[in-house]
């Protein structure tokens, strides 16, 4: 009986460890995108290792995740010639500046 309890505890700890490591490729929380007052998209627990494209250009982005974002005016998370990305910290919100254009994509800033 004691060996089956030990085995059950070992399996439980292993499964818990696997579950924790599986979540490391996702940002916990939400990214909320709006165009004016209209909600465009809410992305929950997004992957941190890829570019995320908004379905349309957005004017406001709220970063409600535990990671910092980079916002882009291009749909493929690239910086156009003479342009720049914008850093959006954890828990921050950004409203597009008319001179930069709408946000079309985001990625996560390297930690």
QUIMO-V270845 format. One line per field, one symbol per residue. ss: DSSP state (a for helix, b for strand, c for the rest). phi: phi as a letter, one per 20 degrees, with the letter a starting at -180 (. if undefined). burial: # if it has 24 or more other ideal C-beta (glycine too) atoms within 12 Angstrom, else .. Layout:
ss->???
phi->???
burial->???
This chain:
ss->caaaaaaaaaaaaaaaaaaaaaaaabccbbbbbbbccbbbbbbbccbccccbbbbbbbcbbbbbbcccbbbbcccccccccccccbbbccccbbbcccccccbbbbbbccc
phi->.fffffffffffffffffffffefecefpcdddcdmeefeacdelffedbeddffbfcdccdeddecedddceefdldefgmdbececfgmeccdfegfeneedbbbeffe
burial->.........................##...####.....##.#..#.#...###..#########.########..#.......##.#.....#.#.....#######...
